[in-house]
Amino acid sequence: MRILLVEDEKGVANFIKKGLQEEYYTIDHSIDAEGGLLFLDTTTYDLIILDVMMPGMNGFDLCKKIRQRGVHSPILMLTARDSVKDKVHGLDSGADDYLTKPFSFEEFLARVRALLRRKQDKLTEFVHGALKIDAISHRVYAGGKEIVLRPKEFSILVYLVRNKGRVLSRTQILENIWGYDFNPNTNIVDVHIKALREKLKGYSLHDLIRSVRGVGYMVGD
């Protein structure tokens, strides 16, 4: 699952990014509202996390602008302002939840999971042939048996299956799983695909991921 974080405090942003990446989420980060809107121009997110107090456009106004664009992804707002008036303002701006700083990561993560469960997206849990993927609990099954995957292997599999029938280039996979600032000349995608195929092979799913010469990879319809 892909999350957009708009947070200008470096320490808080690094704390959130590291924690979410350890939970298998892919994170795009912007330090201001303008950068966040640029990300939203090209990418659809499963969840958006906004800081309220930012230079330039604040989180309340950014939230309104996001909703005006017709973006329906859940929005979690973060702020040190804990008055009831501010919380109401955030929710009225279009946010789905509001968390006051400082917060424990356990509570933050529970709210993230709750918002993702609430999201009306049939692909949070889906079946493809003998394969069943739960994108919330990050578990994969084949014929009722769990396939244990590493975080990036899981993310790649979800990305390919969610886009079944489409050929995805190595660059697309890099951007969606590792982020925009990753070296485009690396062979890390091929290394992870090979490892993923080896694990799927043990469950008679060795033909699930197809190579398209000179282009990338795909999962068939």
Beta strands, then each sheet from edge to edge (+ up, - down):
strand 1: 2-6
strand 2: 26-30
strand 3: 47-51
strand 4: 75-79
strand 5: 97-100
strand 6: 125-128
strand 7: 131-134
strand 8: 139-142
strand 9: 145-147
strand 10: 168-169
strand 11: 209-212
strand 12: 216-219
sheet 1: 2+ 1+ 3+ 4+ 5+
sheet 2: 6+ 7- 8+ 9-
sheet 3: 10+ 12- 11+
end
